[in-house]
């Protein structure tokens, strides 16, 4: 994502409450059911129109977020295909 000129910050935490619930439930279901699947969690920033009301929060255009998510998904697919 960063190589595509999109600002990104890596974290080992999905966040709190609902974010962690979604992430760790996904990982648990995959593990318990021995699924050949991967899971991840990606926080996306606020859009600029919403960030105006919350200037301390990061923001990004929808177009840039779309490129970031697309890049992430393509990378995950490529890694699964190459590394199994």
N, CA, C and O atoms as CSV, one atom per row, in Angstrom:
chain,resi,resn,atom,element,x,y,z
A,1,UNK,N,N,0.839,-1.188,0.000
A,1,UNK,CA,C,0.000,0.000,0.000
A,1,UNK,C,C,0.879,1.245,0.000
A,1,UNK,O,O,0.644,2.193,-0.749
A,2,UNK,N,N,1.894,1.219,0.855
A,2,UNK,CA,C,2.799,2.375,0.935
A,2,UNK,C,C,3.535,2.592,-0.387
A,2,UNK,O,O,3.744,3.731,-0.804
A,3,UNK,N,N,3.928,1.496,-1.046
A,3,UNK,CA,C,4.632,1.618,-2.331
A,3,UNK,C,C,3.752,2.221,-3.411
A,3,UNK,O,O,4.258,2.711,-4.421
A,4,UNK,N,N,2.453,2.191,-3.213
A,4,UNK,CA,C,1.529,2.807,-4.166
A,4,UNK,C,C,1.245,4.260,-3.815
A,4,UNK,O,O,0.370,4.893,-4.405
A,5,UNK,N,N,2.005,4.789,-2.832
A,5,UNK,CA,C,1.858,6.192,-2.470
A,5,UNK,C,C,0.678,6.478,-1.554
A,5,UNK,O,O,0.204,7.611,-1.471
A,6,UNK,N,N,0.211,5.447,-0.870
A,6,UNK,CA,C,-0.933,5.609,0.031
A,6,UNK,C,C,-0.416,5.529,1.470
A,6,UNK,O,O,0.250,4.557,1.827
A,7,UNK,N,N,-0.708,6.524,2.292
A,7,UNK,CA,C,-0.235,6.470,3.677
A,7,UNK,C,C,-0.864,5.300,4.429
A,7,UNK,O,O,-2.061,5.040,4.312
A,8,UNK,N,N,-0.039,4.605,5.196
A,8,UNK,CA,C,-0.509,3.425,5.924
A,8,UNK,C,C,0.255,3.296,7.235
A,8,UNK,O,O,1.403,3.726,7.340
A,9,UNK,N,N,-0.385,2.705,8.224
A,9,UNK,CA,C,0.263,2.448,9.501
A,9,UNK,C,C,-0.082,1.025,9.901
A,9,UNK,O,O,-1.256,0.664,9.984
A,10,UNK,N,N,0.944,0.215,10.151
A,10,UNK,CA,C,0.748,-1.183,10.525
A,10,UNK,C,C,0.483,-1.280,12.018
A,10,UNK,O,O,1.083,-0.551,12.808
A,11,UNK,N,N,-0.413,-2.175,12.403
A,11,UNK,CA,C,-0.744,-2.366,13.810
A,11,UNK,C,C,-0.983,-3.848,14.072
A,11,UNK,O,O,-1.430,-4.575,13.185
A,12,UNK,N,N,-0.687,-4.294,15.283
A,12,UNK,CA,C,-0.972,-5.672,15.678
A,12,UNK,C,C,-2.290,-5.766,16.439
A,12,UNK,O,O,-2.618,-6.822,16.979
A,13,UNK,N,N,-3.041,-4.679,16.487
A,13,UNK,CA,C,-4.313,-4.649,17.201
A,13,UNK,C,C,-5.415,-4.227,16.244
A,13,UNK,O,O,-5.261,-3.265,15.492
A,14,UNK,N,N,-6.520,-4.946,16.276
A,14,UNK,CA,C,-7.663,-4.554,15.449
A,14,UNK,C,C,-8.381,-3.355,16.045
A,14,UNK,O,O,-9.237,-2.750,15.400
A,15,UNK,N,N,-8.032,-3.019,17.263
A,15,UNK,CA,C,-8.692,-1.902,17.920
A,15,UNK,C,C,-9.395,-2.381,19.167
A,15,UNK,O,O,-8.907,-3.273,19.861
A,16,UNK,N,N,-10.524,-1.799,19.448
A,16,UNK,CA,C,-11.259,-2.197,20.644
A,16,UNK,C,C,-12.687,-2.594,20.292
A,16,UNK,O,O,-13.214,-2.249,19.234
A,17,UNK,N,N,-13.276,-3.309,21.193
A,17,UNK,CA,C,-14.660,-3.740,21.159
A,17,UNK,C,C,-15.056,-4.453,19.865
A,17,UNK,O,O,-14.593,-5.570,19.634
A,18,UNK,N,N,-15.882,-3.863,19.023
A,18,UNK,CA,C,-16.415,-4.543,17.847
A,18,UNK,C,C,-15.297,-4.965,16.888
A,18,UNK,O,O,-15.344,-6.055,16.319
A,19,UNK,N,N,-14.307,-4.111,16.714
A,19,UNK,CA,C,-13.207,-4.426,15.795
A,19,UNK,C,C,-12.481,-5.689,16.241
A,19,UNK,O,O,-12.251,-6.594,15.439
A,20,UNK,N,N,-12.121,-5.749,17.518
A,20,UNK,CA,C,-11.462,-6.951,18.033
A,20,UNK,C,C,-12.387,-8.156,17.963
A,20,UNK,O,O,-11.940,-9.253,17.629
A,21,UNK,N,N,-13.657,-7.977,18.268
A,21,UNK,CA,C,-14.617,-9.074,18.210
A,21,UNK,C,C,-14.663,-9.678,16.805
A,21,UNK,O,O,-14.617,-10.898,16.651
A,22,UNK,N,N,-14.751,-8.841,15.805
A,22,UNK,CA,C,-14.794,-9.314,14.417
A,22,UNK,C,C,-13.500,-10.036,14.052
A,22,UNK,O,O,-13.538,-11.122,13.474
A,23,UNK,N,N,-12.367,-9.444,14.382
A,23,UNK,CA,C,-11.071,-10.034,14.024
A,23,UNK,C,C,-10.862,-11.378,14.708
A,23,UNK,O,O,-10.586,-12.380,14.047
A,24,UNK,N,N,-10.992,-11.400,16.016
A,24,UNK,CA,C,-10.678,-12.620,16.749
A,24,UNK,C,C,-11.734,-13.710,16.576
A,24,UNK,O,O,-11.406,-14.892,16.670
A,25,UNK,N,N,-12.980,-13.347,16.328
A,25,UNK,CA,C,-13.993,-14.351,16.003
A,25,UNK,C,C,-13.677,-14.986,14.661
A,25,UNK,O,O,-13.799,-16.201,14.507
A,26,UNK,N,N,-13.277,-14.186,13.697
A,26,UNK,CA,C,-12.890,-14.716,12.381
A,26,UNK,C,C,-11.728,-15.692,12.507
A,26,UNK,O,O,-11.768,-16.789,11.949
A,27,UNK,N,N,-10.698,-15.295,13.238
A,27,UNK,CA,C,-9.538,-16.171,13.426
A,27,UNK,C,C,-9.925,-17.450,14.165
A,27,UNK,O,O,-9.423,-18.527,13.842
A,28,UNK,N,N,-10.804,-17.342,15.144
A,28,UNK,CA,C,-11.252,-18.513,15.910
A,28,UNK,C,C,-12.020,-19.490,15.013
A,28,UNK,O,O,-11.766,-20.694,15.047
A,29,UNK,N,N,-12.946,-18.978,14.222
A,29,UNK,CA,C,-13.739,-19.830,13.330
A,29,UNK,C,C,-12.834,-20.552,12.339
A,29,UNK,O,O,-13.021,-21.741,12.080
A,30,UNK,N,N,-11.867,-19.849,11.791
A,30,UNK,CA,C,-10.916,-20.465,10.862
A,30,UNK,C,C,-10.140,-21.575,11.557
A,30,UNK,O,O,-9.981,-22.663,11.004
A,31,UNK,N,N,-9.660,-21.308,12.756
A,31,UNK,CA,C,-8.854,-22.273,13.494
A,31,UNK,C,C,-9.661,-23.499,13.911
A,31,UNK,O,O,-9.251,-24.631,13.654
A,32,UNK,N,N,-10.792,-23.281,14.545
A,32,UNK,CA,C,-11.615,-24.372,15.063
A,32,UNK,C,C,-12.117,-25.276,13.939
A,32,UNK,O,O,-12.224,-26.489,14.118
A,33,UNK,N,N,-12.419,-24.701,12.809
A,33,UNK,CA,C,-12.951,-25.467,11.690
A,33,UNK,C,C,-11.879,-25.906,10.698
A,33,UNK,O,O,-12.174,-26.471,9.645
A,34,UNK,N,N,-10.617,-25.630,11.067
A,34,UNK,CA,C,-9.479,-26.017,10.217
A,34,UNK,C,C,-9.695,-25.588,8.763
A,34,UNK,O,O,-9.479,-26.364,7.832
A,35,UNK,N,N,-10.119,-24.351,8.594
A,35,UNK,CA,C,-10.413,-23.830,7.255
A,35,UNK,C,C,-9.140,-23.392,6.551
A,35,UNK,O,O,-8.211,-22.883,7.177
A,36,UNK,N,N,-9.110,-23.593,5.270
A,36,UNK,CA,C,-8.000,-23.088,4.460
A,36,UNK,C,C,-8.345,-21.658,4.070
A,36,UNK,O,O,-8.751,-21.386,2.940
A,37,UNK,N,N,-8.178,-20.767,5.009
A,37,UNK,CA,C,-8.574,-19.383,4.807
A,37,UNK,C,C,-7.640,-18.481,5.606
A,37,UNK,O,O,-6.918,-18.938,6.492
A,38,UNK,N,N,-7.667,-17.222,5.283
A,38,UNK,CA,C,-6.927,-16.223,6.058
A,38,UNK,C,C,-7.910,-15.136,6.478
A,38,UNK,O,O,-8.987,-14.991,5.898
A,39,UNK,N,N,-7.526,-14.395,7.473
A,39,UNK,CA,C,-8.367,-13.284,7.922
A,39,UNK,C,C,-7.467,-12.111,8.274
A,39,UNK,O,O,-6.311,-12.287,8.656
A,40,UNK,N,N,-7.996,-10.956,8.144
A,40,UNK,CA,C,-7.269,-9.751,8.499
A,40,UNK,C,C,-8.267,-8.662,8.824
A,40,UNK,O,O,-9.472,-8.823,8.631
A,41,UNK,N,N,-7.756,-7.567,9.314
A,41,UNK,CA,C,-8.625,-6.449,9.667
A,41,UNK,C,C,-7.960,-5.170,9.192
A,41,UNK,O,O,-6.768,-4.957,9.409
A,42,UNK,N,N,-8.728,-4.342,8.556
A,42,UNK,CA,C,-8.181,-3.097,8.030
A,42,UNK,C,C,-9.074,-1.942,8.469
A,42,UNK,O,O,-10.234,-1.842,8.068
A,43,UNK,N,N,-8.505,-1.077,9.300
A,43,UNK,CA,C,-9.226,0.151,9.632
A,43,UNK,C,C,-9.040,1.119,8.475
A,43,UNK,O,O,-7.958,1.213,7.897
A,44,UNK,N,N,-10.072,1.814,8.154
A,44,UNK,CA,C,-9.947,2.865,7.147
A,44,UNK,C,C,-10.262,4.196,7.822
A,44,UNK,O,O,-11.079,4.253,8.741
A,45,UNK,N,N,-9.614,5.262,7.365
A,45,UNK,CA,C,-9.826,6.562,8.007
A,45,UNK,C,C,-11.175,7.175,7.645
A,45,UNK,O,O,-11.921,6.650,6.818
A,46,UNK,N,N,-11.456,8.276,8.274
A,46,UNK,CA,C,-12.668,9.027,7.966
A,46,UNK,C,C,-12.544,9.686,6.598
A,46,UNK,O,O,-11.439,9.940,6.118
A,47,UNK,N,N,-13.671,9.955,5.984
A,47,UNK,CA,C,-13.649,10.762,4.765
A,47,UNK,C,C,-13.460,12.221,5.186
A,47,UNK,O,O,-13.826,12.592,6.301
A,48,UNK,N,N,-12.892,13.049,4.304
A,48,UNK,CA,C,-12.626,14.446,4.675
A,48,UNK,C,C,-13.858,15.205,5.160
A,48,UNK,O,O,-13.748,16.041,6.057
A,49,UNK,N,N,-15.022,14.930,4.587
A,49,UNK,CA,C,-16.228,15.652,5.011
A,49,UNK,C,C,-16.616,15.326,6.453
A,49,UNK,O,O,-17.171,16.181,7.143
A,50,UNK,N,N,-16.340,14.130,6.911
A,50,UNK,CA,C,-16.624,13.764,8.300
A,50,UNK,C,C,-15.493,14.249,9.212
A,50,UNK,O,O,-15.736,14.676,10.341
A,51,UNK,N,N,-14.264,14.180,8.713
A,51,UNK,CA,C,-13.099,14.578,9.513
A,51,UNK,C,C,-13.116,16.060,9.867
A,51,UNK,O,O,-12.465,16.467,10.829
A,52,UNK,N,N,-13.838,16.863,9.118
A,52,UNK,CA,C,-13.953,18.296,9.432
A,52,UNK,C,C,-14.474,18.473,10.855
A,52,UNK,O,O,-14.084,19.410,11.551
A,53,UNK,N,N,-15.349,17.578,11.282
A,53,UNK,CA,C,-15.933,17.652,12.623
A,53,UNK,C,C,-15.042,16.984,13.669
A,53,UNK,O,O,-15.267,17.143,14.869
A,54,UNK,N,N,-14.037,16.243,13.220
A,54,UNK,CA,C,-13.134,15.513,14.119
A,54,UNK,C,C,-11.698,15.688,13.624
A,54,UNK,O,O,-11.091,14.724,13.157
A,55,UNK,N,N,-11.144,16.901,13.717
A,55,UNK,CA,C,-9.841,17.187,13.119
A,55,UNK,C,C,-8.676,16.373,13.686
A,55,UNK,O,O,-7.617,16.304,13.062
A,56,UNK,N,N,-8.853,15.761,14.850
A,56,UNK,CA,C,-7.778,14.948,15.434
A,56,UNK,C,C,-7.703,13.555,14.796
A,56,UNK,O,O,-6.729,12.832,15.004
A,57,UNK,N,N,-8.713,13.183,14.031
A,57,UNK,CA,C,-8.760,11.862,13.396
A,57,UNK,C,C,-8.193,11.930,11.978
A,57,UNK,O,O,-8.335,12.945,11.296
A,58,UNK,N,N,-7.545,10.839,11.537
A,58,UNK,CA,C,-7.031,10.818,10.160
A,58,UNK,C,C,-8.168,10.769,9.146
A,58,UNK,O,O,-9.264,10.289,9.434
A,59,UNK,N,N,-7.880,11.275,7.963
A,59,UNK,CA,C,-8.883,11.236,6.895
A,59,UNK,C,C,-8.207,10.905,5.563
A,59,UNK,O,O,-6.994,11.038,5.399
A,60,UNK,N,N,-9.040,10.471,4.626
A,60,UNK,CA,C,-8.539,10.094,3.310
A,60,UNK,C,C,-9.723,10.088,2.341
A,60,UNK,O,O,-10.858,9.824,2.737
A,61,UNK,N,N,-9.451,10.377,1.094
A,61,UNK,CA,C,-10.519,10.360,0.096
A,61,UNK,C,C,-10.991,8.922,-0.142
A,61,UNK,O,O,-10.239,7.965,0.042
A,62,UNK,N,N,-12.226,8.801,-0.545
A,62,UNK,CA,C,-12.792,7.479,-0.861
A,62,UNK,C,C,-11.956,6.793,-1.940
A,62,UNK,O,O,-11.692,5.593,-1.856
A,63,UNK,N,N,-11.541,7.554,-2.951
A,63,UNK,CA,C,-10.760,6.974,-4.047
A,63,UNK,C,C,-9.452,6.363,-3.533
A,63,UNK,O,O,-9.069,5.271,-3.952
A,64,UNK,N,N,-8.782,7.056,-2.645
A,64,UNK,CA,C,-7.522,6.549,-2.092
A,64,UNK,C,C,-7.773,5.323,-1.215
A,64,UNK,O,O,-6.996,4.369,-1.245
A,65,UNK,N,N,-8.857,5.345,-0.433
A,65,UNK,CA,C,-9.208,4.175,0.382
A,65,UNK,C,C,-9.515,2.974,-0.504
A,65,UNK,O,O,-9.117,1.853,-0.188
A,66,UNK,N,N,-10.218,3.201,-1.608
A,66,UNK,CA,C,-10.524,2.108,-2.540
A,66,UNK,C,C,-9.239,1.499,-3.086
A,66,UNK,O,O,-9.119,0.276,-3.170
A,67,UNK,N,N,-8.282,2.339,-3.457
A,67,UNK,CA,C,-6.994,1.838,-3.955
A,67,UNK,C,C,-6.266,1.043,-2.883
A,67,UNK,O,O,-5.649,0.020,-3.184
A,68,UNK,N,N,-6.329,1.499,-1.637
A,68,UNK,CA,C,-5.666,0.805,-0.535
A,68,UNK,C,C,-6.289,-0.569,-0.297
A,68,UNK,O,O,-5.571,-1.558,-0.154
A,69,UNK,N,N,-7.605,-0.637,-0.256
A,69,UNK,CA,C,-8.295,-1.914,-0.030
A,69,UNK,C,C,-8.039,-2.862,-1.204
A,69,UNK,O,O,-7.773,-4.045,-0.994
A,70,UNK,N,N,-8.115,-2.359,-2.417
A,70,UNK,CA,C,-7.843,-3.191,-3.597
A,70,UNK,C,C,-6.413,-3.736,-3.554
A,70,UNK,O,O,-6.190,-4.912,-3.841
A,71,UNK,N,N,-5.461,-2.900,-3.203
A,71,UNK,CA,C,-4.065,-3.323,-3.104
A,71,UNK,C,C,-3.911,-4.404,-2.044
A,71,UNK,O,O,-3.221,-5.400,-2.262
A,72,UNK,N,N,-4.542,-4.212,-0.914
A,72,UNK,CA,C,-4.474,-5.181,0.179
A,72,UNK,C,C,-5.051,-6.528,-0.260
A,72,UNK,O,O,-4.439,-7.571,-0.027
A,73,UNK,N,N,-6.207,-6.508,-0.882
A,73,UNK,CA,C,-6.835,-7.755,-1.319
A,73,UNK,C,C,-6.002,-8.472,-2.379
A,73,UNK,O,O,-5.831,-9.690,-2.319
A,74,UNK,N,N,-5.493,-7.730,-3.334
A,74,UNK,CA,C,-4.656,-8.340,-4.371
A,74,UNK,C,C,-3.393,-8.949,-3.774
A,74,UNK,O,O,-2.956,-10.020,-4.194
A,75,UNK,N,N,-2.809,-8.262,-2.793
A,75,UNK,CA,C,-1.615,-8.772,-2.138
A,75,UNK,C,C,-1.924,-10.061,-1.382
A,75,UNK,O,O,-1.163,-11.025,-1.461
A,76,UNK,N,N,-3.021,-10.080,-0.662
A,76,UNK,CA,C,-3.423,-11.289,0.073
A,76,UNK,C,C,-3.662,-12.458,-0.876
A,76,UNK,O,O,-3.207,-13.572,-0.620
A,77,UNK,N,N,-4.368,-12.206,-1.959
A,77,UNK,CA,C,-4.631,-13.265,-2.937
A,77,UNK,C,C,-3.329,-13.792,-3.516
A,77,UNK,O,O,-3.136,-15.003,-3.617
A,78,UNK,N,N,-2.444,-12.894,-3.893
A,78,UNK,CA,C,-1.148,-13.298,-4.459
A,78,UNK,C,C,-0.349,-14.145,-3.447
A,78,UNK,O,O,0.232,-15.167,-3.811
A,79,UNK,N,N,-0.330,-13.715,-2.191
A,79,UNK,CA,C,0.413,-14.448,-1.151
A,79,UNK,C,C,-0.168,-15.853,-0.947
A,79,UNK,O,O,0.580,-16.817,-0.785
A,80,UNK,N,N,-1.477,-15.964,-0.955
A,80,UNK,CA,C,-2.112,-17.268,-0.782
A,80,UNK,C,C,-1.780,-18.179,-1.967
A,80,UNK,O,O,-1.476,-19.358,-1.786
A,81,UNK,N,N,-1.840,-17.627,-3.164
A,81,UNK,CA,C,-1.558,-18.432,-4.346
A,81,UNK,C,C,-0.089,-18.869,-4.407
A,81,UNK,O,O,0.215,-19.988,-4.820
A,82,UNK,N,N,0.803,-17.990,-3.999
A,82,UNK,CA,C,2.242,-18.288,-4.065
A,82,UNK,C,C,2.683,-19.166,-2.910
A,82,UNK,O,O,3.406,-20.142,-3.111
A,83,UNK,N,N,2.249,-18.826,-1.694
A,83,UNK,CA,C,2.724,-19.517,-0.503
A,83,UNK,C,C,1.766,-20.550,0.056
A,83,UNK,O,O,2.082,-21.239,1.026
A,84,UNK,N,N,0.598,-20.657,-0.554
A,84,UNK,CA,C,-0.365,-21.671,-0.103
A,84,UNK,C,C,-0.908,-21.341,1.188
A,84,UNK,O,O,-1.734,-22.084,1.719
